Amino acid sequence: MGILPRSLLWRSVLLITAILIASQLAWIQFFRLTSAQTKSDQLASNIASVLNTVAVALDTMPAASRKKFMERLPAAMQNIRLLPATTWDIDEIAVEQSPLLVAVSDRLQRLSGGNTQALAMLEDSDRSLWIKIRVKEQAWWVVFPPNAFGFTSAAAWVGWSLVSLALALIGGLALMLRVNRPLRALANAARDIGAGKTPAALPEKGPSEIRTLSHAFNRMTDALKQQEVNRAVLLAGVSHDLRTPLSRLQLALEMSRDQLDPQAREGMVQDIEDMDAIINQFLDFAREGANEITDPRADLNGMVSALADRYEKRGEPVKTKLASLPALPLKPLAVQRMITNLVDNALRYGAGDVEIETARENGAAVLRVLDRGPGIPEQEVDRVMQPFTRLEAARSDSGGAGLGLAIVDRVARMHGGQVRLAPRAGGGLEARVDLPFEEPPLDRAA
């Protein structure tokens, strides 16, 4: 199982997220490389300017005024404080000559003409910056609060980066949803076609590529619909036209009953019945049942019992084993044709031992038609579901046109179900049809 999401929408969102994160990291690194030195120089220049102003003020004012100056300085200069330094401060503290202190000292000496010197720089627990200067042999601490120069903190930069990333993701998601919605509609319409339904026309709007795709799909759907109509008309017309000469043959056969050899007459009657069965298959395939109204409370067991009684009256007993089933949303005539085709195939090739079972499994009604015939090779299962396909063993039997299982598969898919053919334990074939309890989404959208 892959770690990537399966849908195009979330794969695109993941890709956009990765691209945005990579671009944010690259931007932050570029900012650090290009602006760190500039920011350090600006900070040193600002600090040196304040220190020079304080040093000039201390140098020019009387000693008696310095206390009042220290008290008023925070209100005048962004909460910057001025504190006298003791001898202990000057002599005992181990001072690390940081690059910022060196830059501040250099700028301060240029501003003051070399009369003022930055001696030390410390940072306390509140992240206030303490810088010691010497003015007339007296040391002073100038204390700068963290926000003294209005520089944006690293946390603020990270926060703004996250906000911009979130906004970009929201925009990308909105864009992908706009693209994904018509693609989802296209996928649903393609699924409708695969299930034998005729989907509604797709809206031809949005980006030019989506409009072109929707237009092409609508044209394809119209062409398929027209082909279905032409096929139905052709099959219905041919079947109808064949019925007339077939009826005349049957009438002529009845009128010449006494003039024909009984064995020859029996063969001719069988041929006429086989031709009539083929015509019925053509008509069933042409009708297909897609336009039949769905009965939301259909009784599958009732249909099976009614068909079993009909075969019983014809002298072809069919055993039934019916489980308790809820009402199902079914197209009754189409489902009856489906069951009839399965039973007819089983009677024709199943040596007369045919059973119909119903069960309830995994949220679906299960219909099984069981026989003791030769079965179907596994490699031929998919092929026999195609129209006009018959196995070699059945081609010598003229009782059908190879449409029976194709009709079964079409009716099952029309109801959101599926058909499976498998060997039966003890020999024979099990034809299984799963029909969901709920109405197929295709019918709800129709």
Beta strands, then each sheet from edge to edge (+ up, - down):
strand 1: 81-84
strand 2: 117-123
strand 3: 129-135
strand 4: 138-144
strand 5: 295-298
strand 6: 319-321
strand 7: 328-330
strand 8: 355-361
strand 9: 364-371
strand 10: 418-423
strand 11: 429-436
sheet 1: 1+ 4- 3+ 2-
sheet 2: 5+ 7-
sheet 3: 6+ 8+ 9- 11+ 10-
end
